[in-house]
Amino acid sequence: MSAQGKRWKSKKATARSQPRRAANAKYAKGGVAPPPDQVKDALAAREGRVPPSLGSKAVDGWSQWLAATNQPFAVVLSRFTDSFAPVQDGRLFAPSAQDITELRKLAPAAVRHFGELQSSLLRDLENLVATVQGVPLLCVATFLTQFKGWGSYYEPDSTPNSLDHEILTAAVARQSTHSGRDPGPMDLLNCMRIVAEIRNVALTLSAAYELTSDELTPDNALRTFTLTRWLAVRGASAPQFARATANELAGAYGRRFADKLGFRYTDLEKVADYVHQRWRGGLRDANIACWTFASNATGGRPMNVASATSEWRYHYYESLLSVIPAVLSVPISDLDQYLSDAAGKYSKRATAIMRHLSSMVGEWDKAPGPLADSPIRTHPFLIWPQEEVAPDKSTSRALLANPNALDVDSAATMESLLSRTFPADWSAKRAQAVDDYAVRLLSRHLPGGSKASGIFVRETATGAEFEMDGLIVTGNTAILVEGKGAPLKLASLRGDVRRLKSQFENLISEAWSQLQRDREAMFGSSAHKYRIVRTVTGHSGSLISPTLANVKNVHYVIPTLDGLGEAGSNLEMLHQLGILPDGASPWIVAVSDLALVIDTLRNGSELIAYLRFREKWSKHPRVRVHDEIEMLAMFLEGTDVALRVRAAERENAIAFISGGQARFDDYHAYLRGDGPRADRPGKKVTQRVRRAVDELSRVKPQGWFDAATALLGTPMACAIAFDTHWTRYNAKLDETSAHLAGDEDASIFVARTVDDWKEILSDEQMLDVLSRRDIVWFARRDQKGKLHLEWASHGSAVQSFPRWRF
């Protein structure tokens, strides 16, 4: 055994060999299936889950920390920081002008105080890591902050440990391997306390710097959002689609990828899956063994760590420090053997992966800090060398210190790898990969339409050409695509709002301008001056051009490589920052999130209905949605957002809508074998709506697609209300030939005969009334006196829907 390995097994660890043996024995059997009681506990936890509060636990914890500091600026600030936007008596609470004046007055002193405190805390952290062996500390911290047990569930931002973990990793990676003493439980507790303090100080400094400026802007909320988000857990629904995006990026180079790097993309996925399986089995059992050891040593068995006695926690952490490093880390030689195959074209592929995606302990030369880079951001493995046992085999071990990098952040990891490996042409390859993937995804549910990416458009008078990233046309609907594959820079990710706004302007503002140019050239008053001449792949523009004359509805999509989270789903933020003009509502979406949306939606009608839904609500100033998954969940649930907005307006509040991610995470965790059975998320509609949509899809009369889209866009509350009063609507036709019910959000028009429809649809006054409704249903009696739902239309299109149908 190497010297490093011997230091893990200290003299005090003899009594703790029991947990290690139990964990390793269980893992050696390959038994990772959860026992029945674990399935029962996971199902109970799912049933008992409550919607998340507004904001994140990271920020809530910061608020409590601020209040406890007794520093004047921090105490005042704590009143307004709980969950970004505190709620008092049902209304959002914001600081008054007097409060802002007081905070500005106190901010300069706060900058000095917390700046000095941050420097002191960083020195304390480095001194601690220099005194003890840092790797075991990091292993346990990785387990405590990054490990997800079978059946576990995480809301976005539910664990405020990402920034802490990065800071600790940077500190450990700077320290060379040495003969420092074994870390004990108090070292672990001190380490976790220090990095949590550093994170809270960083948030406070960010607010103080902001309040030293001349005017208050929305920048501070944006800075806090980015600062706490970088390695945040985003749930089980993200990995599959992030990996698919990473595969698209790798595929841009074909065979050159493996020839240059020495491994295939599938090898990287295999390594990630191997570690995932090892963690799921070994770490779960290690935790149980350590828990049991602490309980046996103290005679008590607490419900959770927080409620345990200090003596119990001491034994628990002591056991973790002994067991976790050996279970969590993997010998690189084992990974090489795991990836070996008969072909053998690329030997030692795991070694090649480590060469490109790891950092060596002791070789990281940058000081840790909340705004500094971290070695695990783009190099998720941390390697510490051990003795050579043979000329061709090393016992060096690899720790996947950032599992998100091969999981929910795998696209960002691949982007960084390819930008380093192929610097000459990567920018063009990346843009093309994002554009092609987005167009392919968007057209998946529109098989009868025309699609192309990399389209060259020529102005006939001058011969000047420009390139459109993508265009999909189906019936009277077109989707214009202008992708932006450039990732956000490190400073932007770290809360530098000035640079973040600059990047948003380069990405989002430019893309919006290009989309307006595309619309004018394709469908505007200048359309006769332009023609599509070819695509990047050499295809003729004639494949698309003949379909453009029918287009009446145009949707705008800006696919990006990075997910912009709240910014993409709350466009009011971008309006306030001047990134987008007021009223603009493009679909700004990371291609991995786009893939999840397309995978979830059933058909083209649902896709277009979702586009219309999010165009309306993503820009509403009184609606706040956490991210794309929550926006999709809102649509699938048929949420009556207008009703919530009216309630918020009465209270002068914000309608914060969240909690929908659980359905996606449960389902995808089940697909991966990480959780109990769960149903696939789908669009909730009444039976009447489902029958009508299915019938329209089967018969396909003229205008059926728009009618199905309107039906699917009807809020569930309205559809249920129509069902509830269906008999009454029919009975009322005994007294009048036609009547209208509902409100401006959704209405239903019922009539007795065909002749009544003709008369109604020739009444311009009635059409004007209907055109001001968001969605209108049309129902009529049949010869047996039964009322049937026949059609639906968006109010804006009532005057042009196919009246012959009736």
Secondary structure, DSSP 8 states (H G I E B T S, - for coil): --HHHHHHS-GGGGGGHHHHHHHHHHHHTT--S--HHHHHHHHHHHHT-----SS-HHHHHHHHHHHHH--HHHHHHTTT-TTSS-EETTEE----HHHHHHHHHHHHHHHHHHHHHHHHHHHHHHHHHHHB-HHHHHHHHHHHHH---TT----TT--TTHHHHHHHHHHHHHS-----B---HHHHHHHHHHHHHHHHHHHHHHHHHHHTSSS--THHHHHHHHHTTTT----TTSHHHHHHHHHHHHHTTTHHHHHHHSS-HHHHHHHHHHHHHHIIIIIHHHHHHHHHHHHHHHT---SSSTTS-HHHHHHHHHHHHHHHHHHH-EEHHHHHHHH--SS-SSSSHHHHHHHHHEEETT---S---TTS--TTTT--EEEE---EEETTEE--EEEES-GGGGTTTHHHHHHHHHHHH-TTTHHHHHHHHHHHHHHHHHTTT-TTSEEEEEEEEEETTT--EEEEEEEEEETTEEEEE--B-----HHHHTT-HHHHHHHHIIIIIHHHHHHHHHHHHHHSTTGGGEEEEEETT--BGGGTGGGGGG--EEEEEEEESS--THHHH-HHHHHHTTSS-TT---EEEEHHHHHHHHHH--SHHHHHHHHHHHHHHTT-TTEEE-SHHHHHHHHHHT--HHHHHHHHHHTT--EEE--THHHHHHHHHHHHTSSS----------HHHHHHHHHHHHH--TTHHHHHHHHHTS-HHHHHHHHHTHHHHHHHTTT-SEEEEE-SSEEEEEESSHHHHHHHHT-HHHHHHHHTSSEEEEEEE-TTS-EEEEEEEEGGGGGGS-GGG-
